[in-house]
């Protein structure tokens, strides 16, 4: 009886130490957000009301800065995000911005511009 309890206890310990492999799901990028280049930024639509989806594509996992510039080229919004290599789907919230034309840029940690695009806040 003691051997049976010992075998069960050992089996429970061994199965409790089993490591499951977690598979990250692939991000499906909508056709209107696909980027042909290896690095860049693309908005779902150039006409924005309160928010817009965007695809940020990089060659390596890194910290990036997303800056929004007004028509006089002043930074009116800035955010920092951690991205993985490849496509990264993010949202930009524009509620606080007045109606105007804007430019949104993607920069790496050293300040190098990785991509830039324009949008209009309606």
Sine and cosine of phi, psi and omega as CSV:
sin_phi,cos_phi,sin_psi,cos_psi,sin_omega,cos_omega
0.00,0.00,-0.63,0.77,0.01,-1.00
-0.91,0.42,-0.59,0.81,0.03,-1.00
-0.91,0.42,-0.65,0.76,0.00,-1.00
-0.90,0.44,-0.69,0.72,0.02,-1.00
-0.91,0.41,-0.63,0.78,0.02,-1.00
-0.91,0.42,-0.68,0.73,0.01,-1.00
-0.90,0.44,-0.68,0.74,0.01,-1.00
-0.91,0.42,-0.67,0.74,0.00,-1.00
-0.90,0.44,-0.68,0.73,0.02,-1.00
-0.91,0.42,-0.67,0.75,0.03,-1.00
-0.89,0.46,-0.63,0.77,0.02,-1.00
-0.92,0.39,-0.65,0.76,0.01,-1.00
-0.91,0.41,-0.70,0.71,-0.03,-1.00
-0.92,0.40,-0.64,0.77,0.02,-1.00
-0.96,0.26,-0.43,0.90,0.06,-1.00
-0.94,0.33,-0.40,0.92,0.00,-1.00
-1.00,-0.03,0.03,1.00,-0.01,-1.00
-0.93,0.37,0.76,-0.65,-0.01,-1.00
-0.99,-0.14,0.81,-0.59,0.05,-1.00
-1.00,0.04,0.67,-0.74,0.10,-0.99
-0.99,0.12,0.81,-0.58,0.03,-1.00
-0.99,-0.17,0.84,-0.54,-0.02,-1.00
-0.99,-0.16,0.84,-0.55,0.06,-1.00
-0.96,0.27,0.74,-0.67,0.01,-1.00
-0.94,0.35,0.55,-0.84,0.04,-1.00
-0.96,0.28,0.65,-0.76,0.02,-1.00
-1.00,0.09,0.85,-0.53,0.03,-1.00
-1.00,0.02,0.89,-0.46,-0.03,-1.00
-1.00,-0.07,0.80,-0.60,0.04,-1.00
-0.89,0.46,0.50,-0.87,-0.02,-1.00
-0.84,0.54,-0.54,0.84,-0.01,-1.00
-0.97,0.23,-0.09,1.00,0.04,-1.00
-0.92,-0.39,0.05,1.00,-0.03,-1.00
-0.93,0.37,0.64,-0.77,0.05,-1.00
-0.90,-0.45,0.82,-0.57,-0.04,-1.00
-0.96,0.28,-0.58,0.82,-0.03,-1.00
-0.97,0.23,0.15,-0.99,0.00,-1.00
-0.99,0.14,-0.27,0.96,0.00,-1.00
-0.63,-0.78,0.63,-0.77,0.07,-1.00
0.29,-0.96,-0.09,-1.00,0.01,-1.00
-0.64,-0.77,0.65,-0.76,0.02,-1.00
-0.57,-0.82,0.77,-0.64,0.05,-1.00
-1.00,0.02,0.49,-0.87,0.01,-1.00
-0.91,0.42,-0.60,0.80,0.02,-1.00
-0.52,-0.85,0.55,-0.84,0.02,-1.00
-0.99,0.15,-0.08,1.00,0.01,-1.00
-0.93,-0.37,0.90,-0.43,-0.19,-0.98
-0.87,-0.49,0.61,-0.79,0.13,-0.99
-0.95,-0.32,-0.98,0.19,-0.04,-1.00
-0.94,-0.33,-0.44,0.90,0.02,-1.00
-0.36,-0.93,0.34,-0.94,0.05,-1.00
-0.52,-0.85,0.61,-0.79,0.08,-1.00
-0.99,0.14,0.54,-0.84,0.05,-1.00
-0.58,-0.81,0.41,-0.91,0.08,-1.00
-0.94,-0.35,0.80,-0.60,0.07,-1.00
-0.91,-0.41,0.86,-0.52,-0.07,-1.00
-0.88,-0.47,0.79,-0.62,0.03,-1.00
-0.74,-0.67,0.30,-0.95,0.02,-1.00
-0.99,0.13,-0.46,0.89,-0.03,-1.00
-0.72,-0.70,0.36,-0.93,0.12,-0.99
-0.93,0.36,0.74,-0.67,-0.07,-1.00
-0.25,-0.97,0.11,-0.99,0.12,-0.99
-1.00,-0.07,0.79,-0.61,0.01,-1.00
-0.85,-0.52,0.42,-0.91,0.08,-1.00
-0.92,-0.40,0.74,-0.67,0.04,-1.00
-0.94,-0.35,0.87,-0.49,-0.03,-1.00
-0.89,-0.46,0.65,-0.76,0.11,-0.99
-0.94,-0.33,0.80,-0.60,-0.02,-1.00
-0.94,-0.34,0.61,-0.79,0.11,-0.99
-1.00,0.09,-0.08,-1.00,-0.10,-1.00
-0.94,0.34,-0.27,0.96,0.08,-1.00
-1.00,-0.09,0.23,0.97,0.07,-1.00
0.93,0.38,0.43,0.90,0.11,-0.99
-1.00,-0.05,0.61,-0.79,0.05,-1.00
-0.96,0.28,0.86,-0.50,0.01,-1.00
-0.95,-0.30,-0.23,0.97,0.04,-1.00
-0.41,-0.91,0.57,-0.82,-0.02,-1.00
-0.52,-0.85,0.72,-0.70,0.07,-1.00
-0.62,-0.79,0.45,-0.89,0.00,-1.00
-0.90,-0.44,0.70,-0.71,-0.02,-1.00
-0.69,-0.72,0.52,-0.86,0.15,-0.99
-1.00,-0.05,0.81,-0.59,0.00,-1.00
-0.83,-0.55,0.42,-0.91,0.06,-1.00
-0.99,-0.15,0.20,-0.98,0.05,-1.00
-0.91,0.42,0.67,-0.75,-0.01,-1.00
0.99,-0.13,-0.46,-0.89,-0.07,-1.00
-0.98,0.19,0.66,-0.75,0.05,-1.00
-0.71,-0.70,0.89,-0.47,0.00,-1.00
-1.00,-0.02,0.86,-0.51,-0.03,-1.00
-0.78,-0.62,0.24,-0.97,0.08,-1.00
-0.89,-0.46,0.60,-0.80,0.11,-0.99
-0.91,-0.41,0.81,-0.59,0.01,-1.00
-0.98,-0.18,0.78,-0.63,-0.13,-0.99
-0.83,-0.55,0.32,0.95,-0.02,-1.00
-0.84,0.55,-0.62,0.79,-0.10,-0.99
-0.98,0.19,-0.17,0.98,-0.05,-1.00
-1.00,0.04,0.68,-0.73,0.10,-0.99
-0.96,0.28,0.29,-0.96,0.02,-1.00
-0.89,0.46,0.82,-0.58,0.00,-1.00
-0.01,-1.00,-0.03,-1.00,0.11,-0.99
-1.00,-0.09,0.61,-0.79,-0.04,-1.00
-0.67,-0.74,0.29,-0.96,0.09,-1.00
-0.81,-0.58,0.70,-0.71,0.02,-1.00
-0.88,-0.47,0.77,-0.63,-0.07,-1.00
-0.85,-0.53,0.49,-0.87,0.02,-1.00
-0.91,-0.41,0.80,-0.59,-0.06,-1.00
-0.77,-0.64,0.57,-0.82,0.07,-1.00
-0.99,0.12,-0.04,-1.00,-0.08,-1.00
-0.90,0.44,-0.45,0.89,0.01,-1.00
-1.00,0.03,0.00,1.00,0.02,-1.00
1.00,-0.05,0.05,1.00,0.01,-1.00
-0.95,0.31,0.74,-0.67,0.01,-1.00
-0.96,0.27,0.81,-0.59,0.01,-1.00
-0.99,-0.17,-0.39,0.92,0.00,-1.00
-0.06,-1.00,0.36,-0.93,0.01,-1.00
-0.45,-0.90,0.56,-0.83,0.04,-1.00
-0.46,-0.89,0.28,-0.96,-0.04,-1.00
-0.95,-0.33,0.41,-0.91,0.14,-0.99
-0.47,-0.88,0.32,-0.95,0.04,-1.00
-0.90,-0.44,0.78,-0.62,0.06,-1.00
-1.00,0.03,0.87,-0.49,0.01,-1.00
-1.00,-0.03,0.00,0.00,0.00,0.00
